[in-house]
Amino acid sequence: MFLDTKVLRMMKMMGYKSGLGLGKNQQGITLPVEIKSQIGKRGLGLDIDNLEGTSNEWDFSLENIFEELDIKDLCQARTRANPFETIRSVFFMNRAALKMANIDAATDFMFTNIDHNLYHKDSSGPYYFADVCAGPGGFTEYILWRKKWLFKGFGFTLRDQNDFKITDSLCVSPVTFIPLYGVKGDGNVCCPANICDFKEKVLHETENKGVHFMMSDGKLAAFCRNPLLTDQRQEELRKECLLYWQIPDKPKIPLSKFTVEDLLSTTIDRRELLLVCPRELKNIYDLNDFVLDVKEWHYVPMQCKRNTNICNFYAGVGLSKVFRLQCNKWVKVKNLQLTRGTLLYGELVKEDFIAKNTCILNIELQQHKYSLHVIDALRLGDVSLVDLKFEERIHLIGIFCKAVNHEFRANAIRIRPKTINTLESLCTDFNLRKNELFGNYIAPLPVLGYKVNEESYETNHFIQHTF
């Protein structure tokens, strides 16, 4: 042990005696000052309550003691000791996404390849899943990253602090995910009334079929005795895991700015086609002269009148960033959400509906809601429809509309496919009823609304197209 003689002489002048402490009553310390390492910005002398050193076996019932530790210490220990640490969350929001990726891979991708399953591959709509107790939504993020708008999710978790944050994702569009919080609006899964409300709304959205699979996240607490321990397998396990999960090794990169101009550049070569006006046929003779084979043509009932044709192209460039081509200008549309990269053609319709239990003096109250009726599409998200046949496009449009439609979002414009029929069936399948009071014609609609008896819209003319 090194002793500084000069310091020792100074201490003797202050009354120091070997083996005794300094001070009037010799109460000072007699041992050398212990060297204490500085951790972060914390000062010397920090004392963590309720934690004592021991060489005994761990008692896992006492793991709550780690709540007394500084989170930075725990994270540093985990970083060195966890063999899977360097995987982190790759490009997802959090590690929960990779937890689901591991479950999916371990089951031969049973969840994300359900569309290849013998019993489910012929599904007419999107594949449905539920994500319960799972904020901020890592499980959902993984599923939507794999399957895009072909899958639709329903979330049920606590509001506010533990809420879903799918809109923060850098790799998926949250348009096909619906967070629900129960009748009380707090997301408490222990409340029977909330559970019943969630069940009813999911059954309504899925045509009373339910979901194809359900996920629920848990919690893992990681800790170790030796905070300096480092696992040497981290890099090797990272490569093997990402290969096993079939996830590319990419960093988190914010989504690049995407505009309508970018969408048009990747979708269509001749933009002048978007500005072609419809040809007006005023009578049956014009129809006979123009249509050579009725089997090659289809028609859809329209609400807009001849002098106010409001069929437009709609472009989705990111969640609520939706624009429509109006008078050769792209105008922003409020209260409508489309997946990024969508370019479709449709009519904005004012629909009438009669909700259940809304009769006054035996008169049913008629209410209104706006819907986008999709007639055709060039692109749906990342899927190009340019080279597909009409029947294939209509099938995908039906799935897309079911996936992105949100019946429980206040003031949202709903979205549905137009009812399309062959022109040769115009006389035999003419499914319109005349409103005797106003003299107009009403077209019935499949019911989408929650607790709604009937839905319809006024029809003023037809639009026809050869495909």
C-alpha positions in Angstrom: 0.0 0.0 0.0 1.3 3.4 -1.0 1.5 6.1 1.8 2.2 9.7 1.1 4.6 10.9 3.9 3.8 14.5 3.5 0.0 13.9 3.9 0.7 11.6 6.9 2.7 14.5 8.6 -0.2 16.9 7.9 -2.7 14.4 9.5 -0.5 14.0 12.6 -0.5 17.7 13.0 -4.3 17.5 13.0 -4.2 14.9 15.8 -4.2 11.7 13.8 -3.1 8.5 15.6 -2.5 5.3 13.8 -5.5 2.9 14.0 -7.9 5.6 15.2 -10.2 7.9 13.4 -10.0 11.6 13.0 -12.4 13.9 14.9 -12.9 15.2 18.4 -14.1 11.7 19.6 -12.0 9.8 17.0 -15.2 8.9 15.2 -13.8 9.1 11.7 -13.2 6.2 9.3 -10.1 4.0 9.8 -10.3 2.2 6.4 -9.2 3.7 3.1 -11.9 5.5 1.1 -13.6 3.1 -1.2 -13.3 3.8 -4.9 -16.7 4.3 -6.4 -17.3 4.4 -10.2 -19.4 7.1 -11.7 -22.5 5.9 -13.5 -24.0 8.3 -16.0 -25.0 11.7 -14.4 -25.7 10.3 -11.0 -23.8 11.7 -8.1 -21.6 9.9 -5.5 -23.3 8.4 -2.5 -26.4 6.9 -4.3 -28.0 4.2 -2.1 -30.5 1.8 -3.7 -32.9 0.7 -1.0 -34.0 -2.9 -0.5 -31.1 -4.5 -2.5 -28.5 -6.5 -0.6 -25.7 -8.5 -2.1 -26.1 -12.3 -1.7 -24.7 -15.5 -3.1 -27.9 -17.4 -2.5 -30.0 -18.8 -5.3 -32.5 -16.4 -6.9 -36.0 -16.3 -5.5 -38.1 -15.3 -8.5 -41.0 -14.2 -6.3 -38.8 -11.3 -5.3 -38.2 -10.0 -8.8 -40.1 -6.9 -8.1 -37.0 -5.7 -6.3 -35.7 -4.7 -9.8 -38.3 -2.0 -9.9 -36.0 -0.2 -7.4 -33.1 -0.3 -9.8 -32.3 2.4 -12.3 -33.6 1.4 -15.8 -30.3 2.4 -17.3 -28.4 -0.3 -15.2 -30.9 -2.9 -16.2 -30.7 -2.0 -19.9 -26.9 -2.1 -19.9 -26.9 -5.5 -18.2 -29.4 -6.9 -20.7 -27.4 -5.5 -23.6 -24.3 -7.5 -22.6 -26.0 -10.6 -21.3 -28.9 -11.2 -23.7 -27.6 -13.4 -26.6 -30.4 -11.9 -28.8 -29.8 -8.3 -27.9 -28.2 -7.0 -31.1 -31.3 -8.0 -33.1 -33.2 -5.3 -31.2 -36.4 -4.4 -33.1 -34.8 -4.2 -36.6 -37.1 -1.8 -38.5 -40.2 -2.4 -36.4 -41.5 -0.2 -33.5 -40.4 -2.6 -30.7 -39.2 -6.1 -30.0 -42.8 -7.5 -29.8 -42.9 -7.6 -33.6 -40.0 -10.0 -33.6 -41.7 -12.1 -30.9 -44.6 -12.6 -33.3 -42.1 -13.2 -36.1 -40.6 -16.0 -34.1 -43.9 -17.6 -33.3 -44.9 -17.4 -37.0 -41.7 -18.9 -38.2 -41.8 -21.7 -35.6 -45.3 -22.7 -36.8 -44.1 -22.7 -40.5 -45.7 -19.3 -41.0 -49.1 -20.6 -40.2 -50.5 -17.1 -39.5 -49.2 -15.0 -42.4 -49.6 -17.8 -44.9 -53.2 -18.5 -43.9 -54.2 -17.4 -47.4 -52.5 -20.5 -48.7 -54.3 -22.8 -46.3 -56.6 -25.4 -47.9 -59.5 -24.3 -45.7 -59.1 -20.5 -46.0 -57.5 -19.8 -49.4 -60.8 -19.1 -51.1 -61.8 -16.4 -48.7 -63.8 -13.6 -50.5 -62.6 -10.9 -48.1 -59.6 -9.9 -46.1 -58.2 -12.2 -43.4 -59.1 -11.0 -40.0 -57.1 -11.0 -36.8 -57.5 -9.6 -33.3 -54.7 -8.1 -31.2 -55.6 -7.9 -27.5 -53.6 -6.4 -24.6 -50.9 -5.5 -27.1 -50.1 -1.8 -27.2 -48.3 -0.2 -28.8 -49.0 -2.9 -31.5 -45.8 -4.8 -32.4 -47.7 -7.9 -33.2 -50.1 -6.1 -35.5 -47.2 -4.2 -37.2 -45.5 -7.5 -38.1 -48.7 -9.0 -39.5 -49.5 -5.9 -41.6 -45.8 -5.7 -42.8 -46.2 -9.3 -44.1 -49.6 -9.0 -45.7 -50.4 -5.3 -46.2 -54.2 -4.6 -46.8 -55.0 -8.3 -47.4 -55.3 -8.6 -43.6 -57.5 -6.5 -41.3 -57.0 -6.2 -37.6 -59.0 -5.3 -34.5 -57.2 -4.0 -31.5 -58.3 -4.0 -27.9 -56.1 -2.5 -25.2 -55.9 0.2 -22.6 -56.2 3.8 -23.8 -53.6 6.5 -23.4 -50.4 5.3 -21.7 -50.6 1.7 -23.1 -52.5 2.6 -26.3 -51.8 1.4 -29.8 -49.3 3.5 -31.8 -49.4 1.9 -35.2 -49.4 5.4 -36.8 -45.8 5.7 -35.6 -44.7 2.7 -37.7 -42.1 3.2 -40.4 -43.0 0.1 -42.3 -46.8 -0.4 -42.4 -50.0 1.5 -43.2 -52.4 1.5 -40.2 -55.4 2.0 -42.4 -56.5 -1.6 -42.1 -56.3 -1.7 -38.3 -59.2 -0.7 -36.1 -58.5 0.0 -32.4 -61.6 -0.6 -30.2 -62.0 0.3 -26.5 -65.3 -1.2 -25.4 -68.5 0.4 -24.4 -66.8 2.3 -21.6 -64.1 3.7 -23.9 -61.2 2.8 -21.6 -60.0 -0.4 -23.2 -60.2 -2.4 -20.0 -60.2 -6.1 -21.0 -61.3 -7.1 -17.5 -64.7 -5.3 -17.9 -67.4 -7.8 -19.2 -69.3 -5.0 -20.9 -66.2 -4.0 -22.9 -65.6 -7.6 -23.9 -69.1 -8.0 -25.1 -68.9 -4.7 -27.1 -65.6 -5.8 -28.7 -67.1 -9.2 -29.6 -70.2 -7.6 -31.2 -68.3 -5.1 -33.3 -65.8 -7.7 -34.5 -68.6 -10.0 -35.5 -70.3 -7.2 -37.3 -67.2 -6.2 -39.3 -66.5 -9.9 -40.2 -70.0 -10.7 -41.4 -70.6 -12.7 -38.2 -67.7 -15.1 -38.9 -65.1 -13.8 -36.4 -61.4 -13.6 -36.8 -59.0 -16.1 -38.3 -56.6 -15.8 -35.4 -56.1 -13.8 -32.2 -52.9 -12.6 -30.6 -52.2 -11.3 -27.1 -48.8 -10.0 -25.9 -47.2 -10.8 -22.6 -44.2 -9.6 -20.6 -40.6 -10.8 -20.1 -38.4 -9.5 -17.4 -34.6 -9.8 -18.1 -32.0 -9.5 -15.4 -28.6 -10.9 -14.3 -26.2 -11.0 -11.4 -23.1 -9.8 -13.2 -23.8 -6.5 -15.0 -20.5 -6.8 -16.8 -21.3 -10.2 -18.4 -21.2 -10.2 -22.2 -22.6 -13.0 -24.4 -20.3 -13.7 -27.3 -23.0 -15.3 -29.5 -24.9 -12.1 -30.2 -23.8 -11.4 -33.8 -24.2 -15.0 -34.9 -27.6 -15.4 -33.4 -28.7 -12.1 -35.0 -27.9 -13.4 -38.5 -29.5 -16.8 -37.9 -32.7 -15.4 -36.4 -33.3 -12.9 -39.1 -32.7 -15.6 -41.7 -35.1 -18.0 -39.9 -37.8 -15.3 -39.5 -37.3 -14.3 -43.2 -36.8 -10.6 -42.2 -34.3 -8.4 -44.0 -31.5 -6.9 -42.0 -32.4 -3.3 -42.5 -32.2 -0.3 -40.2 -35.1 1.9 -39.2 -35.5 4.5 -42.0 -38.3 7.1 -42.0 -40.6 6.8 -44.9 -39.6 9.0 -47.8 -41.9 11.8 -48.8 -44.5 10.4 -51.2 -46.6 12.7 -53.4 -49.4 12.3 -56.0 -46.7 13.0 -58.6 -44.7 10.1 -57.4 -47.7 7.8 -57.4 -48.6 8.8 -61.0 -45.1 8.3 -62.2 -45.0 4.7 -60.8 -48.6 3.8 -62.0 -49.5 5.3 -65.3 -47.6 6.3 -68.5 -50.2 8.3 -70.3 -51.7 10.7 -67.7 -54.0 12.3 -70.2 -56.2 9.2 -69.8 -57.2 10.5 -66.4 -58.8 13.5 -68.0 -60.9 11.7 -70.6 -64.6 12.7 -70.2 -67.4 10.1 -70.4 -69.5 10.0 -73.5 -73.1 10.8 -72.9 -75.8 8.5 -74.4 -79.1 10.3 -74.2 -81.4 7.6 -75.5 -81.7 3.9 -76.5 -80.8 4.6 -80.1 -77.4 6.1 -79.0 -76.9 2.9 -76.9 -77.6 0.6 -79.9 -75.2 2.5 -82.1 -72.4 2.6 -79.6 -72.7 -0.9 -78.0 -72.0 -3.7 -80.5 -72.0 -6.6 -78.0 -73.8 -6.2 -74.7 -71.8 -9.1 -73.2 -68.7 -7.0 -73.3 -70.2 -4.2 -71.3 -71.1 -3.6 -67.7 -73.1 -0.8 -66.0 -73.3 0.7 -62.5 -76.0 2.9 -61.1 -74.8 6.5 -60.3 -76.1 9.1 -57.9 -74.7 12.2 -59.6 -76.7 13.8 -62.4 -75.7 14.3 -66.0 -74.6 17.9 -65.5 -72.8 17.2 -62.3 -70.6 14.2 -63.0 -68.7 13.7 -59.7 -66.8 10.6 -60.5 -63.2 11.2 -59.8 -59.8 9.6 -59.5 -58.6 9.3 -55.8 -55.0 9.1 -54.8 -53.8 7.9 -51.4 -50.2 8.9 -50.5 -50.3 8.2 -46.8 -53.1 7.5 -44.2 -55.3 10.7 -44.3 -53.4 12.2 -47.2 -56.0 11.5 -49.8 -56.5 13.6 -52.9 -59.0 13.6 -55.8 -58.7 14.8 -59.3 -61.1 17.7 -59.6 -61.1 20.2 -62.6 -57.6 19.0 -63.5 -56.3 19.7 -60.0 -55.6 17.4 -57.1 -57.7 18.5 -54.1 -57.3 17.1 -50.6 -60.3 15.0 -49.3 -61.1 15.2 -45.6 -62.2 12.2 -43.4 -61.0 9.6 -45.9 -58.1 7.2 -45.4 -56.5 5.0 -48.1 -53.3 3.0 -48.0 -50.2 4.7 -49.4 -49.8 4.1 -53.1 -53.6 3.7 -54.0 -55.0 5.1 -57.2 -58.7 4.4 -57.8 -61.8 5.7 -59.6 -65.1 6.2 -57.8 -68.1 8.3 -56.9 -68.7 10.0 -53.6 -72.2 9.2 -52.6 -74.6 10.4 -50.0 -76.2 7.3 -48.6 -79.4 7.0 -46.6 -79.8 4.5 -43.8 -82.3 3.6 -41.1 -80.8 2.6 -37.8 -82.4 0.1 -35.5 -84.7 1.3 -32.7 -85.1 4.8 -34.3 -88.8 4.9 -34.8 -90.9 7.8 -33.6 -94.7 7.5 -33.9 -94.2 4.4 -36.1 -92.1 6.5 -38.5 -88.6 5.3 -39.2 -86.0 8.1 -39.0 -83.8 8.3 -42.1 -80.2 9.4 -41.6 -77.3 10.1 -44.0 -73.7 9.1 -44.4 -71.1 9.7 -47.1 -69.4 6.8 -48.9 -66.8 6.4 -51.6 -68.2 3.9 -54.2 -65.2 2.4 -56.0 -65.8 1.6 -59.7 -62.2 0.6 -60.7 -58.6 0.9 -59.6 -55.2 1.2 -61.1 -53.3 0.5 -57.9 -54.2 -0.6 -54.4 -51.3 0.0 -52.0 -48.3 -1.8 -53.3 -50.4 -4.0 -55.7 -50.6 -2.8 -59.3 -53.9 -3.7 -61.1 -52.9 -2.3 -64.5 -52.3 -5.6 -66.2 -55.1 -7.6 -64.4 -58.4 -8.6 -66.0 -61.6 -6.8 -64.9 -62.9 -9.8 -62.8 -59.5 -9.9 -60.9 -59.6 -6.2 -60.3 -63.1 -6.3 -59.0 -62.2 -9.2 -56.6 -59.2 -7.3 -55.2 -61.3 -4.1 -54.9 -63.9 -5.9 -52.9 -61.2 -7.2 -50.5 -59.5 -3.8 -50.3 -62.8 -2.0 -49.5 -63.6 -4.4 -46.7 -60.1 -4.0 -45.2 -59.9 -0.2 -45.2 -63.5 0.6 -44.3 -64.0 1.8 -40.7 -67.6 1.8 -39.5 -66.7 2.8 -35.9 -64.6 5.9 -36.8 -66.6 9.1 -36.2 -67.3 11.2 -39.3 -65.2 8.9 -41.5 -66.1 8.5 -45.2 -66.8 4.8 -45.6 -65.7 2.9 -48.7 -67.4 0.1 -50.6 -67.2 -1.3 -54.1 -69.9 -0.2 -56.7 -72.6 -2.8 -57.5 -71.5 -3.8 -61.0 -73.7 -5.8 -63.4 -73.5 -7.0 -67.0 -75.3 -4.8 -69.5 -77.3 -7.7 -70.9 -78.9 -8.1 -67.4 -80.1 -4.5 -67.3 -83.7 -5.4 -67.9 -83.9 -8.6 -66.0 -81.9 -7.5 -62.9 -83.2 -4.0 -62.6 -83.1 -3.7 -58.9 -84.4 -0.2 -58.3 -87.5 1.0 -56.5 -89.3 4.2 -57.3 -89.9 6.8 -54.6 -93.5 7.7 -55.2 -93.2 10.9 -53.1 -90.4 12.5 -55.0 -90.4 10.5 -58.3 -86.8 9.4 -58.1 -85.3 5.9 -58.0 -83.6 4.3 -55.0 -80.9 1.6 -55.2 -80.6 -0.7 -52.2 -77.2 -1.4 -50.7 -75.6 -4.2 -48.7 -75.8 -3.1 -45.0 -72.4 -2.0 -43.6 -73.5 0.1 -40.7 -73.5 -1.1 -37.1 -77.1 -1.7 -35.8 -78.6 -0.6 -39.1 -81.6 -2.1 -40.8 -81.5 -0.7 -44.3 -79.1 1.3 -46.5 -79.7 2.8 -50.0 -79.0 5.8 -52.2 -80.7 7.9 -54.9 -79.9 6.8 -58.5 -80.1 9.3 -61.3 -78.3 7.6 -64.2 -76.0 4.8 -65.2 -72.4 4.6 -66.3 -71.2 1.8 -68.5 -67.8 0.6 -69.4 -66.2 -2.1 -71.5 -63.5 -4.0 -69.7 
